[in-house]
């Protein structure tokens, strides 16, 4: 009897944890926890509803293992609780964060003209809770003076704690909390001093860790600054068999679930071709570069039509059906076949065509590292950045910064989160 009761309690606890985790994944994938989305109550309600539904879908995928514990009341109670409570909690959390959390001020060992834009982006992303108040091209004497006067000086720290208005006044130097190393060469000039500060309890942070945590990307100029660090990491990315297993499982599930959309899209393409009196072509095949630069043919639904102009030249235009397919990324679904063949993964950097690859390799450092893992239908860059169909060093460098982040953090958790965020991208209509 006691054993049975203990087993039931343990089983119920495990079920509750599973349901909570599934709903958390749904909410996380719809960016309910992103600070920039937490300030709007309406935004929170919409994202909570969508995220909770995705959480329920995850639960239903495991229904076969727990049918006796799942009923409609579990969904109704959890949905009602989530939609009412979570938006309120997030709004309260946001307001507390804005009003109560003190900013963290940094001395930056680095040149503002080189990395100032990156740090400004971090400040905006953290709602100005990280501030970079001093940039130094350090000499030990200069750094020691700043540390003694602005970090270790108790008078300044007491004034900052007791009179928060000081930080808004002109000509009042704010206290400094931490040191940020943004240039490894300049760090080398003051390494003994940094070691001494660490021993005295002063926190020293490094730019790569900060950009990855706050921006979820690795800007190319940061990768170049810390070249030795990143080269070692990117050259030692290990293959993940568990990701490949999930690729096959999810691809088969996706193929079954998406088959109505694929078939209806194929019918729409055929009708469009007949109306325009063109040769019926449903699929578009194109050579792409995969993992380790292996060439393969990618399959997509056709979204373009070639128009011959009066002067004999031609122009490729997106069809009406193609615009719809691109917006909701339905044209990408045939790539499931590429996954089952082993050419691609569900998640990874976007496979490039030859002109784009050559263009980027000649102009953008670290570009080849994006092919250290399998390329994907969706990816970290696709869900957090924008799609571009024209060559631009700036746009492709930014895209690469997200790809490099995924390569560095390659693993099952980020893989699943990116898949869930892809659902958010499609539902919120941010695809193309």
VENZI-V374089 format. One record per residue. N is the residue number from 1. RES is the residue in three letters. PHI is phi in degrees with one decimal (NA if undefined). PSI is psi in radians with two decimals (none if undefined). Layout:
n=N res=RES phi=PHI psi=PSI
n=N res=RES phi=PHI psi=PSI
//
This chain:
n=1 res=UNK phi=NA psi=-0.84
n=2 res=UNK phi=-64.4 psi=-0.69
n=3 res=UNK phi=-63.9 psi=-0.74
n=4 res=UNK phi=-62.5 psi=-0.76
n=5 res=UNK phi=-63.4 psi=-0.76
n=6 res=UNK phi=-62.8 psi=-0.71
n=7 res=UNK phi=-64.0 psi=-0.75
n=8 res=UNK phi=-63.8 psi=-0.73
n=9 res=UNK phi=-63.7 psi=-0.79
n=10 res=UNK phi=-61.7 psi=-0.73
n=11 res=UNK phi=-62.9 psi=-0.76
n=12 res=UNK phi=-66.7 psi=-0.65
n=13 res=UNK phi=-64.6 psi=-0.79
n=14 res=UNK phi=-63.0 psi=-0.70
n=15 res=UNK phi=-64.4 psi=-0.74
n=16 res=UNK phi=-62.9 psi=-0.74
n=17 res=UNK phi=-63.5 psi=-0.70
n=18 res=UNK phi=-64.4 psi=-0.81
n=19 res=UNK phi=-63.0 psi=-0.76
n=20 res=UNK phi=-62.3 psi=-0.74
n=21 res=UNK phi=-66.2 psi=-0.69
n=22 res=UNK phi=-63.3 psi=-0.76
n=23 res=UNK phi=-67.5 psi=-0.67
n=24 res=UNK phi=-59.7 psi=-0.77
n=25 res=UNK phi=-59.7 psi=-0.72
n=26 res=UNK phi=-62.9 psi=-0.81
n=27 res=UNK phi=-65.5 psi=-0.71
n=28 res=UNK phi=-64.6 psi=-0.73
n=29 res=UNK phi=-65.0 psi=-0.51
n=30 res=UNK phi=-93.3 psi=0.31
n=31 res=UNK phi=61.0 psi=0.57
n=32 res=UNK phi=-64.7 psi=-0.41
n=33 res=UNK phi=-98.3 psi=0.01
n=34 res=UNK phi=-72.4 psi=2.24
n=35 res=UNK phi=-58.3 psi=-0.61
n=36 res=UNK phi=-69.4 psi=-0.30
n=37 res=UNK phi=-99.3 psi=-0.18
n=38 res=UNK phi=-81.3 psi=-0.20
n=39 res=UNK phi=-83.7 psi=-0.26
n=40 res=UNK phi=-105.6 psi=2.10
n=41 res=UNK phi=-66.2 psi=-0.76
n=42 res=UNK phi=-62.2 psi=-0.74
n=43 res=UNK phi=-61.5 psi=-0.71
n=44 res=UNK phi=-65.2 psi=-0.70
n=45 res=UNK phi=-63.7 psi=-0.82
n=46 res=UNK phi=-60.7 psi=-0.82
n=47 res=UNK phi=-70.0 psi=-0.57
n=48 res=UNK phi=-67.7 psi=-0.76
n=49 res=UNK phi=-60.1 psi=-0.89
n=50 res=UNK phi=-64.6 psi=-0.76
n=51 res=UNK phi=-65.0 psi=-0.68
n=52 res=UNK phi=-65.8 psi=-0.70
n=53 res=UNK phi=-60.8 psi=-0.76
n=54 res=UNK phi=-62.1 psi=-0.68
n=55 res=UNK phi=-60.6 psi=-0.70
n=56 res=UNK phi=-66.2 psi=-0.63
n=57 res=UNK phi=-62.1 psi=-0.72
n=58 res=UNK phi=-61.2 psi=-0.74
n=59 res=UNK phi=-61.7 psi=-0.76
n=60 res=UNK phi=-65.8 psi=-0.47
n=61 res=UNK phi=-63.1 psi=-0.43
n=62 res=UNK phi=-105.1 psi=0.26
n=63 res=UNK phi=-59.1 psi=-0.61
n=64 res=UNK phi=-60.5 psi=-0.43
n=65 res=UNK phi=-90.1 psi=-0.34
n=66 res=UNK phi=-136.9 psi=0.77
n=67 res=UNK phi=-63.4 psi=-0.59
n=68 res=UNK phi=-71.5 psi=-0.26
n=69 res=UNK phi=-103.8 psi=-0.17
n=70 res=UNK phi=-105.7 psi=2.17
n=71 res=UNK phi=-143.3 psi=3.05
n=72 res=UNK phi=-63.9 psi=-0.47
n=73 res=UNK phi=-68.9 psi=-0.59
n=74 res=UNK phi=-60.4 psi=-0.76
n=75 res=UNK phi=-68.2 psi=-0.75
n=76 res=UNK phi=-64.1 psi=-0.83
n=77 res=UNK phi=-64.9 psi=-0.80
n=78 res=UNK phi=-66.1 psi=-0.69
n=79 res=UNK phi=-64.5 psi=-0.82
n=80 res=UNK phi=-61.4 psi=-0.79
n=81 res=UNK phi=-61.4 psi=-0.81
n=82 res=UNK phi=-62.9 psi=-0.81
n=83 res=UNK phi=-68.1 psi=-0.58
n=84 res=UNK phi=-83.5 psi=-0.78
n=85 res=UNK phi=-86.3 psi=-0.82
n=86 res=UNK phi=-61.0 psi=-0.80
n=87 res=UNK phi=-58.5 psi=-0.68
n=88 res=UNK phi=-65.4 psi=-0.76
n=89 res=UNK phi=-61.5 psi=-0.75
n=90 res=UNK phi=-68.6 psi=-0.66
n=91 res=UNK phi=-64.7 psi=-0.77
n=92 res=UNK phi=-63.3 psi=-0.76
n=93 res=UNK phi=-61.1 psi=-0.72
n=94 res=UNK phi=-62.5 psi=-0.81
n=95 res=UNK phi=-66.6 psi=-0.66
n=96 res=UNK phi=-64.4 psi=-0.74
n=97 res=UNK phi=-61.0 psi=-0.78
n=98 res=UNK phi=-67.4 psi=-0.77
n=99 res=UNK phi=-86.1 psi=-0.61
n=100 res=UNK phi=-102.8 psi=-0.53
n=101 res=UNK phi=-74.7 psi=2.14
n=102 res=UNK phi=-75.6 psi=2.49
n=103 res=UNK phi=-65.5 psi=2.64
n=104 res=UNK phi=-103.6 psi=2.10
n=105 res=UNK phi=-99.4 psi=2.45
n=106 res=UNK phi=-123.0 psi=2.48
n=107 res=UNK phi=-86.6 psi=2.30
n=108 res=UNK phi=-108.1 psi=2.10
n=109 res=UNK phi=-86.1 psi=1.63
n=110 res=UNK phi=166.8 psi=3.02
n=111 res=UNK phi=-99.9 psi=2.24
n=112 res=UNK phi=-60.9 psi=-0.65
n=113 res=UNK phi=-67.0 psi=-0.33
n=114 res=UNK phi=-92.8 psi=-0.71
n=115 res=UNK phi=-127.7 psi=0.24
n=116 res=UNK phi=-61.0 psi=-0.66
n=117 res=UNK phi=-67.6 psi=-0.63
n=118 res=UNK phi=-65.3 psi=-0.77
n=119 res=UNK phi=-68.2 psi=-0.60
n=120 res=UNK phi=-64.0 psi=-0.68
n=121 res=UNK phi=-63.6 psi=-0.68
n=122 res=UNK phi=-64.6 psi=-0.74
n=123 res=UNK phi=-59.1 psi=-0.78
n=124 res=UNK phi=-65.2 psi=-0.71
n=125 res=UNK phi=-64.8 psi=-0.60
n=126 res=UNK phi=-94.1 psi=0.27
n=127 res=UNK phi=56.1 psi=0.71
n=128 res=UNK phi=66.2 psi=0.44
n=129 res=UNK phi=-89.4 psi=-0.15
n=130 res=UNK phi=-117.8 psi=2.12
n=131 res=UNK phi=-124.7 psi=2.42
n=132 res=UNK phi=-113.2 psi=1.69
n=133 res=UNK phi=-96.7 psi=-0.33
n=134 res=UNK phi=-139.6 psi=2.27
n=135 res=UNK phi=-113.5 psi=2.22
n=136 res=UNK phi=-132.2 psi=2.44
n=137 res=UNK phi=-98.4 psi=1.56
n=138 res=UNK phi=-76.1 psi=2.53
n=139 res=UNK phi=-112.8 psi=2.63
n=140 res=UNK phi=-53.8 psi=-0.66
n=141 res=UNK phi=-65.2 psi=-0.80
n=142 res=UNK phi=-62.2 psi=-0.77
n=143 res=UNK phi=-66.8 psi=-0.76
n=144 res=UNK phi=-58.0 psi=-0.72
n=145 res=UNK phi=-63.9 psi=-0.79
n=146 res=UNK phi=-64.2 psi=-0.74
n=147 res=UNK phi=-63.9 psi=-0.80
n=148 res=UNK phi=-64.6 psi=-0.73
n=149 res=UNK phi=-81.6 psi=-0.61
n=150 res=UNK phi=-113.3 psi=-0.27
n=151 res=UNK phi=-110.6 psi=-0.88
n=152 res=UNK phi=-88.6 psi=-0.21
n=153 res=UNK phi=-71.0 psi=1.89
n=154 res=UNK phi=-65.7 psi=-0.54
n=155 res=UNK phi=-60.5 psi=-0.77
n=156 res=UNK phi=-65.4 psi=-0.71
n=157 res=UNK phi=-68.1 psi=-0.67
n=158 res=UNK phi=-65.7 psi=-0.72
n=159 res=UNK phi=-63.4 psi=-0.69
n=160 res=UNK phi=-65.1 psi=-0.66
n=161 res=UNK phi=-73.8 psi=-0.68
n=162 res=UNK phi=-88.6 psi=-0.30
n=163 res=UNK phi=-140.0 psi=1.45
n=164 res=UNK phi=-63.6 psi=-0.33
n=165 res=UNK phi=-68.5 psi=-0.33
n=166 res=UNK phi=-56.6 psi=-0.61
n=167 res=UNK phi=-70.2 psi=-0.25
n=168 res=UNK phi=-97.7 psi=-0.15
n=169 res=UNK phi=-84.3 psi=2.59
n=170 res=UNK phi=-75.9 psi=2.68
n=171 res=UNK phi=64.5 psi=0.27
n=172 res=UNK phi=-110.5 psi=2.01
n=173 res=UNK phi=-75.2 psi=2.16
n=174 res=UNK phi=-72.5 psi=2.70
n=175 res=UNK phi=-64.1 psi=2.74
n=176 res=UNK phi=-117.1 psi=2.35
n=177 res=UNK phi=-100.3 psi=-0.66
n=178 res=UNK phi=-143.9 psi=2.97
n=179 res=UNK phi=-114.2 psi=2.34
n=180 res=UNK phi=-113.6 psi=2.14
n=181 res=UNK phi=-89.8 psi=1.96
n=182 res=UNK phi=-113.9 psi=0.07
n=183 res=UNK phi=-151.2 psi=1.93
n=184 res=UNK phi=-64.7 psi=-0.51
n=185 res=UNK phi=-66.2 psi=-0.83
n=186 res=UNK phi=-67.6 psi=-0.55
n=187 res=UNK phi=-59.1 psi=-0.68
n=188 res=UNK phi=-60.8 psi=-0.45
n=189 res=UNK phi=-74.2 psi=-0.35
n=190 res=UNK phi=-129.7 psi=0.46
n=191 res=UNK phi=-58.7 psi=-0.76
n=192 res=UNK phi=-59.6 psi=-0.69
n=193 res=UNK phi=-66.5 psi=-0.74
n=194 res=UNK phi=-62.0 psi=-0.70
n=195 res=UNK phi=-62.2 psi=-0.70
n=196 res=UNK phi=-65.8 psi=-0.72
n=197 res=UNK phi=-65.0 psi=-0.69
n=198 res=UNK phi=-61.5 psi=-0.69
n=199 res=UNK phi=-66.7 psi=-0.39
n=200 res=UNK phi=-94.4 psi=0.13
n=201 res=UNK phi=91.6 psi=0.11
n=202 res=UNK phi=-81.7 psi=2.28
n=203 res=UNK phi=-80.8 psi=2.27
n=204 res=UNK phi=-116.6 psi=2.10
n=205 res=UNK phi=-110.6 psi=2.85
n=206 res=UNK phi=-121.7 psi=2.46
n=207 res=UNK phi=-56.7 psi=-0.75
n=208 res=UNK phi=-55.3 psi=-0.78
n=209 res=UNK phi=-63.3 psi=-0.67
n=210 res=UNK phi=-69.9 psi=-0.79
n=211 res=UNK phi=-66.8 psi=-0.66
n=212 res=UNK phi=-66.9 psi=-0.69
n=213 res=UNK phi=-70.4 psi=-0.80
n=214 res=UNK phi=-90.1 psi=-0.58
n=215 res=UNK phi=-103.9 psi=-0.25
n=216 res=UNK phi=56.5 psi=0.64
n=217 res=UNK phi=-156.6 psi=2.93
n=218 res=UNK phi=-120.1 psi=1.62
n=219 res=UNK phi=-54.6 psi=2.49
n=220 res=UNK phi=-61.9 psi=-0.66
n=221 res=UNK phi=-66.6 psi=-0.51
n=222 res=UNK phi=-72.3 psi=-0.74
n=223 res=UNK phi=-60.9 psi=-0.65
n=224 res=UNK phi=-70.2 psi=-0.69
n=225 res=UNK phi=-61.4 psi=-0.73
n=226 res=UNK phi=-108.9 psi=0.86
n=227 res=UNK phi=-58.9 psi=-0.83
n=228 res=UNK phi=-61.5 psi=-0.73
n=229 res=UNK phi=-61.3 psi=-0.85
n=230 res=UNK phi=-74.5 psi=-0.60
n=231 res=UNK phi=-61.9 psi=-0.73
n=232 res=UNK phi=-61.8 psi=-0.75
n=233 res=UNK phi=-66.2 psi=-0.88
n=234 res=UNK phi=-67.9 psi=-0.49
n=235 res=UNK phi=-81.2 psi=-0.08
n=236 res=UNK phi=-125.0 psi=0.55
n=237 res=UNK phi=-72.9 psi=2.21
n=238 res=UNK phi=-97.6 psi=2.56
n=239 res=UNK phi=-67.9 psi=2.46
n=240 res=UNK phi=-114.1 psi=1.78
n=241 res=UNK phi=-61.2 psi=-0.58
n=242 res=UNK phi=-65.3 psi=-0.62
n=243 res=UNK phi=-64.5 psi=-0.71
n=244 res=UNK phi=-64.8 psi=-0.68
n=245 res=UNK phi=-62.4 psi=-0.78
n=246 res=UNK phi=-67.7 psi=-0.56
n=247 res=UNK phi=-55.4 psi=-0.86
n=248 res=UNK phi=-66.6 psi=-0.79
n=249 res=UNK phi=-62.3 psi=-0.90
n=250 res=UNK phi=-66.0 psi=-0.62
n=251 res=UNK phi=-64.6 psi=-0.74
n=252 res=UNK phi=-65.0 psi=-0.73
n=253 res=UNK phi=-63.3 psi=-0.79
n=254 res=UNK phi=-64.2 psi=-0.66
n=255 res=UNK phi=-62.8 psi=-0.72
n=256 res=UNK phi=-67.8 psi=-0.84
n=257 res=UNK phi=-67.3 psi=-0.59
n=258 res=UNK phi=-91.9 psi=-0.11
n=259 res=UNK phi=-55.1 psi=-0.69
n=260 res=UNK phi=-61.2 psi=-0.68
n=261 res=UNK phi=-70.4 psi=-0.68
n=262 res=UNK phi=-63.9 psi=-0.81
n=263 res=UNK phi=-64.8 psi=-0.78
n=264 res=UNK phi=-65.6 psi=-0.63
n=265 res=UNK phi=-66.1 psi=-0.70
n=266 res=UNK phi=-62.4 psi=-0.72
n=267 res=UNK phi=-62.5 psi=-0.76
n=268 res=UNK phi=-62.2 psi=-0.70
n=269 res=UNK phi=-65.2 psi=-0.75
n=270 res=UNK phi=-61.4 psi=-0.80
n=271 res=UNK phi=-61.8 psi=-0.74
n=272 res=UNK phi=-62.2 psi=-0.72
n=273 res=UNK phi=-66.0 psi=-0.71
n=274 res=UNK phi=-64.7 psi=-0.77
n=275 res=UNK phi=-60.0 psi=-0.67
n=276 res=UNK phi=-92.2 psi=0.13
n=277 res=UNK phi=53.9 psi=0.83
n=278 res=UNK phi=-116.3 psi=2.85
n=279 res=UNK phi=-61.6 psi=2.33
n=280 res=UNK phi=-74.9 psi=2.04
n=281 res=UNK phi=-134.8 psi=2.04
n=282 res=UNK phi=-91.1 psi=-0.71
n=283 res=UNK phi=-106.9 psi=2.61
n=284 res=UNK phi=-114.0 psi=2.20
n=285 res=UNK phi=-115.9 psi=2.41
n=286 res=UNK phi=-149.6 psi=2.46
n=287 res=UNK phi=-73.3 psi=2.31
n=288 res=UNK phi=-132.9 psi=2.84
n=289 res=UNK phi=-99.9 psi=2.17
n=290 res=UNK phi=-103.0 psi=-2.64
n=291 res=UNK phi=-60.8 psi=2.35
n=292 res=UNK phi=55.6 psi=0.58
n=293 res=UNK phi=65.3 psi=0.37
n=294 res=UNK phi=-70.6 psi=2.27
n=295 res=UNK phi=-86.9 psi=2.35
n=296 res=UNK phi=-146.8 psi=2.90
n=297 res=UNK phi=-97.3 psi=2.19
n=298 res=UNK phi=-93.9 psi=2.49
n=299 res=UNK phi=-106.6 psi=2.31
n=300 res=UNK phi=-141.3 psi=2.82
n=301 res=UNK phi=-76.7 psi=2.48
n=302 res=UNK phi=-67.3 psi=2.29
n=303 res=UNK phi=-126.4 psi=-0.07
n=304 res=UNK phi=-119.3 psi=2.72
n=305 res=UNK phi=-134.2 psi=2.42
n=306 res=UNK phi=-92.5 psi=2.15
n=307 res=UNK phi=-107.7 psi=2.23
n=308 res=UNK phi=-89.5 psi=2.14
n=309 res=UNK phi=-83.2 psi=2.96
n=310 res=UNK phi=-63.2 psi=-0.55
n=311 res=UNK phi=-83.0 psi=0.08
n=312 res=UNK phi=94.5 psi=-0.21
n=313 res=UNK phi=-79.5 psi=2.91
n=314 res=UNK phi=-125.7 psi=2.82
n=315 res=UNK phi=-143.3 psi=2.35
n=316 res=UNK phi=-92.0 psi=2.16
n=317 res=UNK phi=-123.6 psi=2.65
n=318 res=UNK phi=-79.1 psi=2.28
n=319 res=UNK phi=-74.8 psi=2.88
n=320 res=UNK phi=-61.8 psi=-0.74
n=321 res=UNK phi=-63.9 psi=-0.69
n=322 res=UNK phi=-63.1 psi=-0.65
n=323 res=UNK phi=-61.5 psi=-0.74
n=324 res=UNK phi=-66.7 psi=-0.79
n=325 res=UNK phi=-62.7 psi=-0.68
n=326 res=UNK phi=-70.1 psi=-0.72
n=327 res=UNK phi=-57.5 psi=-0.74
n=328 res=UNK phi=-103.4 psi=0.19
n=329 res=UNK phi=59.6 psi=0.47
n=330 res=UNK phi=-70.4 psi=-0.45
n=331 res=UNK phi=-65.8 psi=-0.30
n=332 res=UNK phi=-83.7 psi=-0.24
n=333 res=UNK phi=-59.4 psi=-0.65
n=334 res=UNK phi=-60.3 psi=-0.24
n=335 res=UNK phi=-68.0 psi=-0.16
n=336 res=UNK phi=-55.7 psi=-0.61
n=337 res=UNK phi=-63.4 psi=-0.66
n=338 res=UNK phi=-63.4 psi=-0.63
n=339 res=UNK phi=-67.1 psi=-0.83
n=340 res=UNK phi=-64.4 psi=-0.48
n=341 res=UNK phi=-78.8 psi=-0.26
n=342 res=UNK phi=93.9 psi=0.12
n=343 res=UNK phi=-77.4 psi=-0.56
n=344 res=UNK phi=-138.4 psi=3.05
n=345 res=UNK phi=-117.2 psi=2.86
n=346 res=UNK phi=-64.0 psi=-0.66
n=347 res=UNK phi=-123.1 psi=2.33
n=348 res=UNK phi=166.2 psi=3.06
n=349 res=UNK phi=-58.6 psi=2.60
n=350 res=UNK phi=-68.3 psi=2.24
n=351 res=UNK phi=-67.5 psi=2.34
n=352 res=UNK phi=-94.3 psi=2.68
n=353 res=UNK phi=-85.1 psi=2.86
n=354 res=UNK phi=-59.1 psi=-0.82
n=355 res=UNK phi=-59.6 psi=-0.74
n=356 res=UNK phi=-65.2 psi=-0.73
n=357 res=UNK phi=-62.6 psi=-0.82
n=358 res=UNK phi=-63.7 psi=-0.76
n=359 res=UNK phi=-56.9 psi=-0.83
n=360 res=UNK phi=-73.9 psi=-0.68
n=361 res=UNK phi=-62.6 psi=-0.60
n=362 res=UNK phi=-76.5 psi=-0.36
n=363 res=UNK phi=-121.6 psi=-0.34
n=364 res=UNK phi=-122.5 psi=2.04
n=365 res=UNK phi=-62.7 psi=2.70
n=366 res=UNK phi=70.0 psi=0.14
n=367 res=UNK phi=-65.0 psi=-0.64
n=368 res=UNK phi=-66.2 psi=-0.38
n=369 res=UNK phi=-67.9 psi=-0.32
n=370 res=UNK phi=-68.3 psi=-0.30
n=371 res=UNK phi=-95.8 psi=0.21
n=372 res=UNK phi=-69.8 psi=-0.32
n=373 res=UNK phi=-123.9 psi=2.97
n=374 res=UNK phi=-64.8 psi=2.48
n=375 res=UNK phi=-75.9 psi=2.79
n=376 res=UNK phi=-132.8 psi=2.85
n=377 res=UNK phi=-68.3 psi=-0.82
n=378 res=UNK phi=-119.6 psi=3.00
n=379 res=UNK phi=-168.7 psi=3.00
n=380 res=UNK phi=-58.3 psi=-0.70
n=381 res=UNK phi=-69.3 psi=-0.67
n=382 res=UNK phi=-66.7 psi=-0.59
n=383 res=UNK phi=-90.9 psi=-0.38
n=384 res=UNK phi=-108.0 psi=-0.22
n=385 res=UNK phi=-123.3 psi=-2.91
n=386 res=UNK phi=-110.4 psi=2.69
n=387 res=UNK phi=-79.8 psi=2.44
n=388 res=UNK phi=-133.3 psi=2.43
n=389 res=UNK phi=-115.6 psi=0.38
n=390 res=UNK phi=-136.0 psi=2.71
n=391 res=UNK phi=-80.9 psi=2.18
n=392 res=UNK phi=-151.9 psi=2.22
n=393 res=UNK phi=-59.3 psi=-0.74
n=394 res=UNK phi=-63.8 psi=-0.83
n=395 res=UNK phi=-66.6 psi=-0.76
n=396 res=UNK phi=-71.5 psi=-0.51
n=397 res=UNK phi=-66.9 psi=-0.71
n=398 res=UNK phi=-68.1 psi=-0.73
n=399 res=UNK phi=-59.3 psi=-0.76
n=400 res=UNK phi=-61.7 psi=-0.62
n=401 res=UNK phi=-61.2 psi=-0.61
n=402 res=UNK phi=-75.0 psi=-0.68
n=403 res=UNK phi=-61.1 psi=-0.75
n=404 res=UNK phi=-64.0 psi=-0.63
n=405 res=UNK phi=-61.1 psi=-0.76
n=406 res=UNK phi=-65.9 psi=-0.72
n=407 res=UNK phi=-61.1 psi=-0.78
n=408 res=UNK phi=-65.4 psi=-0.68
n=409 res=UNK phi=-102.7 psi=0.38
n=410 res=UNK phi=-53.5 psi=2.16
n=411 res=UNK phi=175.7 psi=3.07
n=412 res=UNK phi=-64.3 psi=-0.70
n=413 res=UNK phi=-63.6 psi=-0.89
n=414 res=UNK phi=-65.5 psi=-0.59
n=415 res=UNK phi=-57.9 psi=-0.88
n=416 res=UNK phi=-68.4 psi=-0.74
n=417 res=UNK phi=-60.7 psi=-0.69
n=418 res=UNK phi=-66.5 psi=-0.68
n=419 res=UNK phi=-60.1 psi=-0.78
n=420 res=UNK phi=-67.1 psi=-0.67
n=421 res=UNK phi=-68.0 psi=-0.45
n=422 res=UNK phi=-64.2 psi=-0.68
n=423 res=UNK phi=-60.3 psi=-0.75
n=424 res=UNK phi=-61.9 psi=-0.74
n=425 res=UNK phi=-60.7 psi=-0.74
n=426 res=UNK phi=-70.3 psi=-0.83
n=427 res=UNK phi=-64.9 psi=-0.68
n=428 res=UNK phi=-80.9 psi=0.00
n=429 res=UNK phi=68.9 psi=0.57
n=430 res=UNK phi=-97.2 psi=0.09
n=431 res=UNK phi=-81.0 psi=3.11
n=432 res=UNK phi=-147.5 psi=none
//
